[in-house]
Amino acid sequence: MRRDGGPLAGLRVLELAGFGAIGMAAMTLAGLGADVVRLERPDDPHPSRRTDPLLRDRRRVAADLKTQEGLTAALELAASADVVLEALRPGVCERLGVGPADCLARNPRLVYARITGWGQEGPLSRFAGHDMNYVALTGVLRAVGRADEVPLPPLNLLGFAGSAVFGVVGILAALREVECTGLGQVVDAAAVDGVSLLAQMVWSARERGEWSAARESNTSDGGAPFNNTYACADGEFISVAAIEPAFYARLLDGLGLTGENLPDRRDKANWPLLRERFTEVFATRTRDDWAATFAGVDACVVPVLSFDEAAAHAHLAARATIIRPGGVPQAAPAPRFSRTPTPWPKPARDVETAGDVLKDWRVDEAAGQRVARGHECHAPR
């Protein structure tokens, strides 16, 4: 039996719009089929960014939580939702009257997810921060980059994964627990926690005595010549991840180095000499020449592409990894499902009223009237 709309079809999510990774979490849930309503300020700085892929697949309601009407709308929506997402500093939602206690009192089955950088507890929890700050504090940023350069900011990928992706994991786990007990709970998804968990491979290697604190001195940080990137004759780059012996042998074949008296790669003292030799060879031909040489060869050698090139690459095109709804290039929802495929992403809708959403969520008429009147809830604190 196939069910349309994605595996989360029927799940109702209220997103209290904010900056940072919360948008990624909301987009991910919506991409999997959830009905996500983005509650945004009437003076939202980007109220008409319907083409922004991060806002796709979401309904939008304008509400000022500092007003009685806006607060009532938020609480009524939370009372009918399965999940609430928020990303403000600890205590802010409580002061506004839409904190976990306020919402769970009206909806005991609610999963209230807090998607932040520092988390809800700890000395930094009430301070500002951005993606690179969270990654820096975990020890991961120090390990990224060349040995003779300052650490390289890894875009916003790690912090967003640490908070948004693990936030979604926490939400799904909490929803499963609701099925068992009928009770919701608060999910504290902090980037510092998630990034640290993503780095568990490094923590494990340290425990085994297989990780050096010096950058470019480990297999996975650019230290190994067989797991590295190289400049080509045209100024473009090629990536090499020939870690296993069989892949390494095919790498040497492709480079024309089989039979050459190369030093043993298992000895780290030989890595600089090997890297120098590989650098010399890769610099003799263009990136695309090398890509053609290793095409169809199990050597773990692929070109380093730009975003534009990635969107057109045969593998990503075959999987429709990068799609263009409305002519806007963007990543397709992930992961994929055999029986409940995810729907094609749609731009964010025009602003509607909380009453419209509540009607669709089959809330009783009296609740919709309370939203319109702004009655029966506490005034903002």
C-alpha positions in Angstrom: 0.0 0.0 0.0 1.4 3.4 -1.0 0.6 6.5 0.9 1.0 9.8 -0.9 2.5 12.9 0.8 5.6 11.5 2.4 6.1 9.4 5.5 5.2 12.3 7.8 1.9 13.1 6.1 -0.6 14.2 8.7 2.0 15.4 11.2 1.2 19.0 12.3 4.2 21.3 13.1 4.1 24.9 14.4 7.4 26.7 13.7 8.0 29.9 15.7 10.0 31.6 13.1 13.6 32.4 14.0 17.1 32.6 12.6 19.6 29.8 12.2 19.1 26.1 11.9 15.4 26.1 12.9 14.6 26.8 9.2 16.5 23.8 8.2 14.7 21.6 10.7 11.3 22.9 9.6 12.2 22.5 5.9 13.3 18.9 6.5 10.1 18.0 8.3 8.0 19.7 5.7 9.9 17.9 2.9 9.0 14.6 4.5 5.4 15.4 4.3 4.5 17.2 7.6 2.1 20.2 7.5 4.4 22.9 8.8 3.0 26.3 9.7 5.5 29.1 10.1 4.4 31.7 12.6 6.3 34.8 11.7 6.2 38.4 12.9 4.1 40.8 10.8 7.3 42.9 10.3 9.3 39.8 9.3 12.4 41.2 7.4 11.7 38.8 4.6 7.9 38.4 4.4 7.8 37.8 0.7 10.8 35.5 0.2 8.7 32.8 -1.4 11.5 31.7 -3.7 13.9 31.0 -0.8 14.2 27.2 -0.7 14.6 27.2 3.1 11.1 28.5 3.3 9.6 25.9 1.0 6.7 23.6 1.7 5.5 25.8 4.6 2.3 27.6 5.4 2.7 31.1 6.9 0.8 32.9 9.5 1.7 36.5 10.7 1.3 37.0 14.4 2.9 39.3 16.9 3.4 37.3 20.1 3.6 40.5 22.1 -0.1 41.1 21.5 -3.0 39.3 23.0 -4.3 38.2 19.6 -0.9 36.9 18.4 -0.3 35.0 21.6 -3.8 33.4 21.5 -3.2 32.4 17.9 0.1 30.7 18.8 -1.3 28.9 21.8 -4.3 27.6 19.9 -2.1 26.4 17.1 0.2 24.7 19.6 -2.8 23.1 21.2 -3.6 21.4 17.9 -0.1 20.7 16.7 2.0 17.6 17.2 5.3 19.5 17.3 6.4 23.1 18.1 9.8 24.3 16.9 11.5 27.4 18.5 15.0 28.8 18.4 15.1 31.7 20.8 17.4 32.1 23.8 16.3 30.3 27.0 13.6 32.1 28.8 12.3 34.2 25.9 9.4 32.0 24.9 8.5 31.6 28.6 8.4 35.4 29.0 6.2 35.6 25.8 3.8 33.0 27.2 4.5 30.3 24.6 7.1 28.3 26.5 6.9 24.5 27.0 4.8 24.7 30.2 2.3 27.0 28.5 2.0 24.8 25.5 2.1 21.4 27.2 -0.6 22.5 29.6 -2.9 22.8 26.6 -1.6 19.8 24.7 0.1 17.1 26.9 1.0 15.1 23.8 3.0 17.9 22.3 6.7 17.6 21.4 8.3 21.0 22.0 11.7 21.1 20.2 14.2 23.8 21.0 16.8 24.2 18.1 19.7 26.3 19.4 23.4 26.6 19.3 24.4 26.5 23.0 21.4 24.6 24.3 19.1 25.3 27.2 21.6 24.9 30.0 25.2 25.8 30.6 27.2 29.1 31.1 26.8 30.1 27.5 23.2 29.2 27.0 21.9 32.8 27.3 24.6 34.3 25.1 24.6 34.9 21.3 26.5 32.7 19.0 26.7 31.6 15.4 27.5 28.4 13.6 31.3 28.8 13.6 31.3 29.6 17.4 29.5 26.3 18.2 31.9 24.3 16.0 34.9 26.1 17.5 33.9 25.2 21.0 33.6 21.5 20.2 37.3 21.2 19.1 36.2 20.4 15.5 37.1 23.7 14.0 40.7 23.5 15.2 41.1 20.3 13.2 39.8 21.7 9.9 42.2 23.3 7.4 45.9 23.2 6.4 48.6 22.9 9.0 50.2 26.3 8.1 46.9 28.3 7.9 44.3 29.4 10.3 41.4 27.0 10.9 38.9 27.0 8.0 35.2 27.8 8.7 33.3 24.7 7.3 30.4 26.8 5.8 27.3 26.4 8.1 27.2 22.7 7.5 28.4 21.3 10.8 26.5 23.5 13.2 23.3 23.2 11.2 23.7 19.4 11.1 24.4 19.4 14.8 21.2 21.3 15.8 18.7 20.9 12.9 19.3 17.3 11.9 19.7 16.0 15.4 16.7 18.1 16.3 14.7 16.2 13.7 16.0 13.0 15.1 15.0 14.0 18.6 11.5 15.0 17.4 10.9 11.7 15.7 12.2 9.8 18.8 9.9 11.9 21.0 6.9 11.3 18.7 7.6 7.5 18.9 7.5 7.8 22.7 4.2 9.7 22.6 2.8 6.7 20.8 3.8 4.6 23.8 2.9 6.9 26.7 0.6 9.6 25.3 2.9 12.2 26.8 5.0 14.8 25.0 8.2 16.4 26.2 10.9 19.0 25.5 13.6 18.2 23.0 16.8 20.3 23.6 18.8 20.1 20.3 22.0 22.1 20.7 24.6 22.5 18.0 27.4 21.9 20.5 25.9 18.5 21.4 25.2 17.4 17.8 28.6 18.5 16.4 30.3 16.7 19.3 28.4 13.6 18.4 29.3 13.9 14.7 32.9 14.1 15.8 32.7 10.8 17.8 35.0 9.1 15.3 37.7 11.5 16.3 37.0 11.0 20.0 37.2 7.3 19.5 40.5 7.6 17.5 42.0 9.7 20.3 41.1 7.0 22.8 42.9 4.4 20.7 45.9 6.7 20.4 45.3 7.1 16.7 44.7 10.8 16.5 47.2 13.6 16.6 46.1 17.1 17.6 48.3 18.7 14.9 46.3 19.5 11.7 47.2 17.5 8.6 48.7 14.7 10.5 45.9 12.2 10.4 44.3 10.1 7.8 41.0 12.1 7.6 42.2 15.7 8.0 44.3 16.0 4.9 47.5 14.5 6.4 47.4 11.3 4.4 48.5 11.8 0.7 46.0 9.1 -0.3 43.1 10.9 1.3 43.6 14.5 0.1 42.9 17.1 -2.6 45.3 18.1 -5.4 45.6 21.0 -7.8 45.5 20.2 -11.5 47.0 21.9 -14.5 43.9 24.2 -15.0 43.8 25.4 -11.4 40.9 23.1 -10.6 41.1 20.3 -8.0 40.7 16.6 -7.7 39.7 14.6 -4.6 41.5 11.4 -3.6 40.2 9.0 -1.0 42.1 5.8 -1.9 42.3 4.6 1.7 42.0 0.9 1.3 45.0 -1.0 -0.3 42.9 -2.0 -3.4 41.9 1.5 -4.1 45.4 2.8 -3.5 46.7 0.3 -6.1 44.2 1.6 -8.7 45.2 5.2 -7.8 48.8 4.4 -8.6 47.8 2.7 -11.9 45.8 5.8 -12.9 48.7 8.1 -12.1 51.1 6.0 -14.0 53.1 5.3 -10.8 52.7 1.5 -10.6 56.2 0.0 -10.4 57.8 3.2 -9.3 59.9 2.9 -6.1 57.5 4.8 -3.8 57.9 4.8 0.0 55.6 2.7 2.2 52.4 4.7 2.8 51.8 2.9 6.1 54.7 4.9 7.6 53.6 8.5 8.3 57.1 9.7 8.0 56.8 8.9 4.2 53.6 10.9 3.8 55.3 14.2 2.8 57.3 12.5 0.0 54.2 10.7 -1.3 52.2 13.9 -1.2 54.9 15.8 -3.1 55.0 13.1 -5.8 51.2 13.0 -6.2 51.2 16.8 -6.3 53.7 16.8 -9.2 51.7 14.2 -11.2 48.2 15.7 -10.7 49.6 19.1 -11.8 50.5 17.8 -15.3 46.9 17.4 -16.5 43.5 19.2 -16.1 40.9 18.2 -13.6 38.6 16.9 -16.2 41.3 14.8 -17.8 42.0 13.1 -14.5 38.2 12.7 -13.9 38.0 10.9 -17.3 41.0 8.7 -16.4 39.4 7.5 -13.2 35.8 7.3 -14.5 34.5 3.8 -13.9 37.6 2.9 -11.8 37.2 1.9 -8.1 40.0 4.2 -6.9 37.8 6.8 -5.0 39.0 9.7 -7.2 36.4 12.3 -8.2 36.6 15.9 -9.3 36.0 18.8 -6.9 33.0 20.5 -8.4 31.4 23.9 -8.0 27.7 24.1 -7.0 26.8 24.8 -10.7 28.8 21.8 -11.8 27.3 19.6 -9.1 23.8 20.4 -10.2 24.6 19.2 -13.7 26.7 16.1 -12.8 25.4 12.8 -14.2 25.1 11.1 -10.9 23.2 13.8 -9.1 21.1 14.4 -12.2 20.2 10.7 -12.3 19.1 10.8 -8.7 17.4 14.2 -9.1 19.5 15.3 -6.0 19.4 18.9 -7.2 16.0 19.9 -8.4 14.5 23.1 -9.9 10.9 23.7 -8.7 9.9 27.1 -10.0 13.2 27.3 -11.8 15.1 27.7 -8.5 18.0 25.2 -8.0 17.8 23.4 -4.6 18.4 20.1 -2.9 15.7 17.5 -3.0 14.1 16.3 0.3 16.1 13.5 1.9 16.2 10.6 2.7 14.1 8.6 0.2 11.4 6.2 0.9 10.1 3.2 -1.2 6.4 3.3 -0.2 5.9 6.9 1.0 7.8 9.0 -1.5 8.3 12.6 -0.6 6.3 15.2 -2.6 7.8 17.7 -4.9 8.8 20.9 -2.9 6.5 23.9 -3.3 7.3 27.5 -2.5 6.1 29.0 0.8 2.5 30.0 0.5 1.0 33.5 0.9 0.3 34.6 4.5 -3.0 33.2 5.9 -4.8 33.4 9.2 -4.4 31.2 12.2 -8.2 30.5 11.9 -7.6 29.1 8.4 -5.0 26.7 9.6 -7.1 25.7 12.6 -10.0 24.9 10.3 -7.8 22.7 8.2 -6.5 21.0 11.4 -10.1 20.3 12.3 -10.1 22.3 15.5 -13.5 23.1 16.8 -15.2 26.3 15.8 -15.0 27.8 19.3 -11.2 27.6 19.2 -11.1 29.5 15.9 -13.4 32.2 17.4 -11.1 32.5 20.5 -8.2 33.3 18.1 -10.2 36.0 16.5 -11.2 37.6 19.8 -7.9 37.1 21.5 -9.6 35.7 24.7 -8.9 33.0 27.2 -5.1 33.2 27.6 -2.7 35.0 29.8 -1.3 38.3 28.7 2.3 38.4 27.7 4.8 38.8 30.5 
